[in-house]
């Protein structure tokens, strides 16, 4: 399975889409990939907004139970949930007016990818910003 979204799209999301990133699936579980990736995003200058049913504060940022509960605009929705749940998150990202959706490695839903792009959002799938940032910053 290949990734979806070429380097130009990845770069556009990282550099030009905005700095408020809702990270869906982010909690204080340090063993989960979302925890480390969120820290990388912060180091790169992004505001990380945790979205998780437990609404925990993570990396100093207040958490919210859902995207629709976030009381300010979100630029990018970074999705760390199981592929079976990811399509609903992408639809919610469209509904809240996000500019881009990023499905992490192994988060794959081709229908959601098409729906999100058809709605006018930029999207990448099966990629990781913590890998792409250093790769593209040369």
Secondary structure, DSSP 8 states (H G I E B T S, - for coil): ---BS-HHHHHHHHHHS-SEEEEET--S-TTSHHHHHHHHHHHTT-EEEEE-TT---BTTB--BSSGGG--S--SEEEE-S-HHHHHHHHHHHHHHT-SEEEE-TT---HHHHHHHHHTT-EEEBS--HHHHHHHH--
